[in-house]
Amino acid sequence: MVNPTRKKHIVGAHYGLADWLAQRFTAAVMIIYTLFAFGILLWHGGLDHAAWQALFANQFFRVATFLFVVALIYHAWVGMRNITMDYVKPLAVRLPLQGAIIAALVAYVGWTIAILWGQP
């Protein structure tokens, strides 16, 4: 018989719905950018080096590319955090692993900024 006065003690981070929404939102941003990039490619009938440089000289396209990369990085972080939380049980292993993942993702954002707005 189940004791009705016994309360369940639920533990964990409980990111469920927020993670699901974040994954869908970032995926939508990435799909929109990809369709936009393919549309430009089809419109121009392909891109040579000069056209590619002209495209990235446009500030709007740089910002759109940066937003794509930020969405990709956040999408990757949510997925990797969930994977490490589900499959890497020892805390002494999981936290440094997640720290390394965060460091790599932040470095990728910095690298993207250097590529998009750095000196040629």
C-alpha positions as CSV (number, residue, x, y, z in Angstrom):
1,M,0.0,0.0,0.0
2,V,1.2,3.5,-0.8
3,N,1.5,6.0,2.0
4,P,-0.3,9.1,0.8
5,T,1.5,11.4,3.3
6,R,4.9,10.4,2.0
7,K,6.3,13.2,-0.2
8,K,8.5,12.4,-3.2
9,H,11.8,14.1,-3.0
10,I,12.8,14.9,-6.6
11,V,16.4,15.8,-7.2
12,G,18.3,17.1,-10.2
13,A,18.5,20.2,-12.3
14,H,15.1,19.8,-14.1
15,Y,16.1,21.7,-17.3
16,G,13.6,19.7,-19.4
17,L,11.2,22.2,-21.0
18,A,13.7,25.0,-21.1
19,D,16.3,22.7,-22.8
20,W,13.7,21.5,-25.3
21,L,12.6,25.1,-26.2
22,A,16.3,26.3,-26.4
23,Q,17.1,23.4,-28.8
24,R,14.1,24.2,-31.0
25,F,14.8,27.9,-31.0
26,T,18.4,27.6,-31.8
27,A,17.7,25.0,-34.5
28,A,15.1,27.4,-36.1
29,V,17.8,30.2,-36.1
30,M,20.3,27.8,-37.8
31,I,17.7,26.7,-40.4
32,I,16.8,30.3,-41.3
33,Y,20.4,31.2,-41.7
34,T,21.1,28.1,-43.8
35,L,18.2,28.8,-46.1
36,F,19.3,32.4,-46.3
37,A,22.8,31.4,-47.3
38,F,21.6,28.8,-49.8
39,G,19.3,31.5,-51.2
40,I,22.2,33.8,-51.8
41,L,24.2,31.0,-53.3
42,L,21.4,30.1,-55.7
43,W,20.7,33.8,-56.5
44,H,24.3,34.3,-57.5
45,G,24.7,30.9,-59.3
46,G,27.6,30.1,-57.0
47,L,30.2,32.2,-55.3
48,D,33.7,32.8,-56.3
49,H,36.3,34.3,-53.9
50,A,35.5,37.9,-54.8
51,A,31.8,37.5,-54.3
52,W,32.4,35.6,-51.0
53,Q,34.6,38.6,-49.8
54,A,31.9,41.1,-50.9
55,L,29.2,39.1,-49.1
56,F,31.2,39.1,-45.8
57,A,32.1,42.8,-46.3
58,N,28.4,43.4,-45.7
59,Q,27.8,44.1,-41.9
60,F,24.4,42.5,-42.0
61,F,25.7,39.2,-43.2
62,R,28.5,39.3,-40.6
63,V,26.0,39.8,-37.8
64,A,23.7,37.1,-39.2
65,T,26.7,34.7,-39.3
66,F,27.6,35.6,-35.8
67,L,24.0,35.0,-34.6
68,F,24.2,31.6,-36.4
69,V,27.4,30.7,-34.6
70,V,26.0,31.8,-31.2
71,A,22.9,29.7,-31.8
72,L,25.1,26.8,-32.8
73,I,27.3,27.2,-29.7
74,Y,24.3,27.3,-27.4
75,H,22.7,24.4,-29.1
76,A,25.9,22.4,-28.7
77,W,26.2,23.4,-25.0
78,V,22.7,22.3,-24.2
79,G,23.3,18.9,-25.9
80,M,26.7,18.4,-24.4
81,R,25.5,19.4,-20.9
82,N,22.6,16.9,-21.1
83,I,24.9,14.1,-22.4
84,T,27.5,14.7,-19.6
85,M,24.7,14.9,-16.9
86,D,23.2,11.6,-18.2
87,Y,26.3,9.5,-18.9
88,V,29.2,10.9,-16.8
89,K,28.1,10.1,-13.3
90,P,31.3,10.9,-11.2
91,L,31.1,14.6,-10.3
92,A,34.9,14.8,-10.2
93,V,35.0,13.8,-13.9
94,R,31.8,15.6,-15.1
95,L,32.6,19.1,-13.8
96,P,36.1,19.3,-15.4
97,L,34.7,17.9,-18.6
98,Q,31.9,20.4,-18.7
99,G,34.5,23.2,-17.9
100,A,36.6,22.0,-20.8
101,I,33.5,22.0,-23.1
102,I,32.6,25.6,-22.0
103,A,36.2,26.8,-22.5
104,A,36.2,25.3,-26.1
105,L,32.8,26.8,-26.9
106,V,33.9,30.3,-25.6
107,A,37.1,30.0,-27.6
108,Y,35.0,29.2,-30.7
109,V,33.0,32.4,-30.2
110,G,36.2,34.4,-29.9
111,W,37.6,32.7,-33.0
112,T,34.4,33.6,-34.9
113,I,34.7,37.3,-33.8
114,A,38.3,37.3,-34.9
115,I,37.4,35.8,-38.3
116,L,34.4,38.1,-38.9
117,W,35.8,41.4,-37.6
118,G,39.5,40.9,-37.5
119,Q,42.0,42.4,-39.9
120,P,42.3,40.6,-43.3
